[in-house]
Amino acid sequence: MKTMVLIVHPHMENSAVNKAWAEELKTHDDITVRELYKEYPNEEIDAEKERQLCEQHDRIVFQFPLYWYSSPPLLKKWLDHVLIYGWAYGSEGNALRGKELMLAVSVGAEEDKYQAGGANHFSLSELLKPFQATCNFTGMTYLPPFAFYGVMNTGAADIADSAKRLAGYIKKSF
C-alpha cells in the first residue's frame, strides 16, 4: 500500500507534536511525507500536481493540529482546489474512489474536554464529520482517526511514543 501524509501545520517550527510526528514518519521509506505550508508558502496550490500525487497513493493521511474546531486554512484550500468536479466527484469524477483517508490530529486539551458535557461540548469525532462526508462524497473509505490529546500538558517521552504509535497506525491494515 502506498501512503502519502500531508502535514498541514501553519507554525511547524513551534510544534512539538507535529514536528516529532513528521520526523518519525520521514524515517519510513514506504511513507511519502509532504509539508504543505513548506511546499506552498504563498498558499498557491499546484492542484494538478496534488491530484497526480493522490492518484499515485492508496492511502492519504491529513496530519494537522485541531485549529478552531477544524483544520488549518491551507487544508481547506487544498480540498477546494484539488477535489474538483470531474476528477474527485461528479458523473466521471472517480479518481479517489476506493482510496483511504485517515486523519492524524493533535489536540491541545485533554480528551474529556471533547465530549457531551465537556468544555467543548462536542467529541472530536463529531468535529471531524466534514472529512467523513468528503470521503462519502468522493467514494473514499474513511478510516478511524489517530488523535493525540492534551498536547498542552505533555512531555517529550509521551510525544516520542505518540510518533511511534502514529507510524504503526498509518501502516496498519484495516
C-alpha positions, 0 to 999 in steps of 0.5 A: 500500500502506498501512503502519502501524509500531508502535514498541514501545520501553519507554525511547524517550527513551534510544534512539538507534536507535529514536528516529532510526528513528521520526523518519525514518519520521514524515517519510513521509506514506504511513507511519502511525507509532504509539508504543505505550508513548506511546499506552498508558502504563498498558499498557491496550490499546484492542484494538478500536481496534488491530484497526480500525487493522490492518484499515485497513493492508496492511502492519504493521511491529513496530519494537522493540529485541531485549529478552531474546531477544524483544520488549518486554512491551507487544508481547506484550500487544498480540498477546494482546489484539488477535489474538483468536479470531474476528477474527485466527484461528479458523473466521471469524477472517480479518481479517489474512489476506493482510496483511504483517508485517515486523519492524524490530529493533535489536540491541545486539551485533554480528551474529556474536554471533547465530549457531551458535557465537556468544555467543548461540548462536542467529541472530536469525532463529531468535529471531524464529520466534514472529512467523513462526508468528503470521503462519502462524497468522493467514494473514499473509505474513511478510516478511524482517526489517530488523535493525540490529546492534551498536547498542552500538558505533555512531555517529550517521552509521551510525544516520542511514543505518540510518533511511534504509535502514529507510524504503526497506525498509518501502516496498519491494515484495516 
